[in-house]
Amino acid sequence: MGGHNSDVRKDEPKRVAGYIRVSTREQAETKLSLTNQEEKLKAYAISNDITIDRIYNDAAESAGDLNRPAMHELLAEVEKGNISHVIIYKLDRLTRNLENLGYLLRLFDKKEVSLLSVQESLNTSNASGRMIVNLLGMIAQWEREVIAERTRAALNVKRARGEKLGGIIPYGSRVAKGKGEGGKDTLVPNPKEAPVLQGILDARAEGRGYADIAQGLNQMGIKARSGGRWFPSTIRSVCIRSKANVDARGGSKGEGGSKRGNTQSGERV
């Protein structure tokens, strides 16, 4: 790409960033607290003669995708070429999703950013470090999937008992209070999200990948429900939840239950 990047001064050195994260479930665990992570990062920096310019902090945020406020800020600085190193306490603080890990490693490699992990003693500036990071990423995703399986099993027990279940409202839907059978709440199409969802499902039906779809939405300026960028894992989650919602209603087949001819949007994802 030609031209001078106004966000980076030639006489200004790149910065070192720290990143810490804790989920709602983990907040009660002292060893994973934000304060503990920050102390570990600072101690690592001192022992390695590194100065951390800023620590990006995501509190009560899941590692399932990259739609986190501080993560968005960090990646924006990486994209601008302002960051030389990203220091984390542990790999799963960054992500537990293998696809997202691959995306981050490719981005860091492209922008010449070294990822340093305190607990695993990793440094992606060399091939061995990158290989180990990928292996640990596979383990982190396996752990996340095991937790998800246990959660689904627990929810199935609740369903069998007839207990009311909460959960995330599928993308493309909204809750209509008292509009369901017997005056119960029910899901109805969200007029703002439904056309976007249909575009996503149509793109998947055409064989397009999650990363390609995410890139298309970002280029069109269409925001994710969080108000941030789309990532491959976000697209995958939307498709999976849409399919589960359709299956629960006995709807059409195929990923996400896409029905042809129903899209309200003339744009292709």
N, C-alpha and C positions, 0 to 999 in steps of 0.2 A: 504494500500500500504506500502511495506516495504522499508527500506533504508532511509538514511538521505537526506533531501532536502538541497542541497548546497546553495540555494538561500536565506535561512533563517538561521541566526546565532542564536544559543540557548541563547546567552547572549545579543541578540539585541531585544528590544521590537518591537512589531508590530506597524505599522504606521497608522496615521489617514489621510484619503484622503478627499479632497473636490472635488465636480464635478459641473461644470457649463456649460450651453449650451444655445445657441440662434440660431434660424433659420434665414434665410435671411429675411423672412417676419417680424420677430419680432425685427430685429435689430434697427428699428426706434422707438420702444417703450422703453422709458427710464426705466420704471419699470422692464423690462426684460433684460436690458443691462447686459453685462458680468461684467462691473465694479460694477453695483448695486448688482448683485448676489454675487460677491466676498466680497463686504462690509458686506452684510447680513450674509454670512458664518463666516467671521472673528468676527463679533459682537456676533454671537451665540456661537462661540467657547470661547470667552473671558468670557461671562456670565455663561458658564457651565464649566469653568476651563479646557478647552480642548486645546491642541496645534495641529493645522493642519500642517502636514509635507509637503503636496503638494496639490495644487489645479489643477485638470485636466480640461482643457479648450477646448471645441469644439465650434468654431465659424462657423456660417452659416451652421449648420448641422441639418437635420430633426430628429424628434423623432420617425419617422415611423419604423425604424429598428435600430440595434446596430452597423451597419457598419460606425463607426466614429473613426477617428484617436486616440483621447484622450481616448475614451471609450475602444478601443482595449488595450491601455497601462494600463488603470486601471484594466481591467478584467485579464490581464496577471499577474499583481501584486497580485490580489485576488487569482488567481489559485495557485500561489506560496506560499500562506499563509502569505504574508507580510503585509496585511491590517487588522486592527481590526474594524475600523469604516469608513463608507462613509457618508459624510454630503452633502446634497443637499438643495437648496433654496426651491424647490417645486417639487412634485412628477413628474409632466410632463416635468421637465428638464431632468429627467432620461430616461423616455420612455412614449409614449402614446399608446403603444401596449400591450394589456393584456397578450398575449402569451409570449412576451419578459419580461414583469414584473414578470410573474411566473418563467421564467427561471432564472432571476436575484435573486429573493427571494430564490429559491432552492439552487443556487450557494452560496449566502451569508450565508444561514443557514448551508450548508455543510462545509464552510470554517470559520464558527463562526465569521461572519462579521455583525455588527449592522448597519442598515440603519437609518440615522437621517434626518428628514425633518424639515427645519426651519419654513416655513409658516404653515404647517399642524400640527406642534408639535408632530411628530411621532417618534417612536423608535421601530424597529422591534425585539428588544431583548426580547419582551414579546408577548404573544398570541394576546392580544387586539390590539397591534400596528400592527401586521401582518394582522389581519382581516381588520382593517381600511385601510391599504395600498391597499389590494386587492379591496375593495369597491371603493376607489378613482381611482384605476387603471381602473375599469370598466367605471367610469365616464369620465376619460381622453380619453379612446378609443371611447366612444360614441361621445364626442366632435370632435375627429379627423374624425370619419365617417360622421358626419354632415357636416364638412368642405369639405370632399371629395365629398359628394353628391351635395353640392352647386357648387363646381368646375366643376363636370361633367355636371350639368345643364347649366352652363355658356358656356362650350365647345360645348354642343349640339346646343346652339343658334348660336355660331360662325360657326359651320358646316352648319347649315341651311342657313346662309348668304353667304356661299361659301368662308369664310375666311381661310387663311392658318394657320394650327395649328402646334405648336412645341410640345415638349414632350420628354420623355425618350425613347430611342431606346430599344425595347424589347430584353431581353437576348437571345442570339442565332442568332441575326440579326446585320447587319451593313448597313449603308447608301451607296447606289451606286449613285453617282452624275450623273444626266442626263440619267440614264439608264431606266427610266420608260416611260410610255405612253406620247407621246408629248414632249419627252426630259426632263421630270420632274424627280426629285430625287425619288428613290424607295428603299425599303428594300430588301436585299438579305441575304442568310444564311452567318453567320460568321463562317468560317472554324474551328476556335479555340473553339468557344462556342457551336456550334450546336451539337456536339456529347455529351457534358455534359448536354445540355438541353434535348436531347433525353433520356439520362439516368435518368434524374429527372422525366420526364413525364412517362417513363416506370415504374419507382418505384412507382409513385403515382397510376398508373393504376393497380398495384399489391396490392394496399391498404396500402402502407407504409406511415407513418406519416411524417410531415415536419421536426420534430426534428430528427427522425431516418435518413432521407435523408441527412440533414445538417451534422450530425455526420459522416456519411459515406464519404462524400466529404472531410471533414476536415481530416479524418484519411488517405485518399489517397493523401493528400497534394494538392488537387485541390483548387485554390484560387477563390474567388468571383470576380466579375468584378472590384470591388474597390481595389482588391489586398489583402483583408483581409480574415477573416474567414467567413464561412457560418453560418447563424442563421435560426431558424425556420421561422421567418417572411420574411427573404430574399427568401427562397424557395417558400413560399406562394405567394409573389409578382411576382416571376418569372413565376409561374404557371398561375396566374391570367392574367398577361400581355400577356403571350403566347396565352392563350385562346382568349383574346380580339383581338389579331392580326389575329388569325386563323378565328375567327368569321367575322371580317371585310373583309376577303378575301373569305368568303364563304367556308371555309375549313372543315376538319373532325370534328366529334363530340367528346365529352369527355373532361375532364379537360386538358387544354393545347393543345387539338387537336392532341394527340399523334398518329403517324402513324407507324404501326409495320413494322419492317424490314429495316428502313431507317437509323438506328444509325450507325455511323462510328466508334464507340468505342466498344471495346470488354470487357470493364470493367463494372462491376455492381456497381451502386451507393450504 
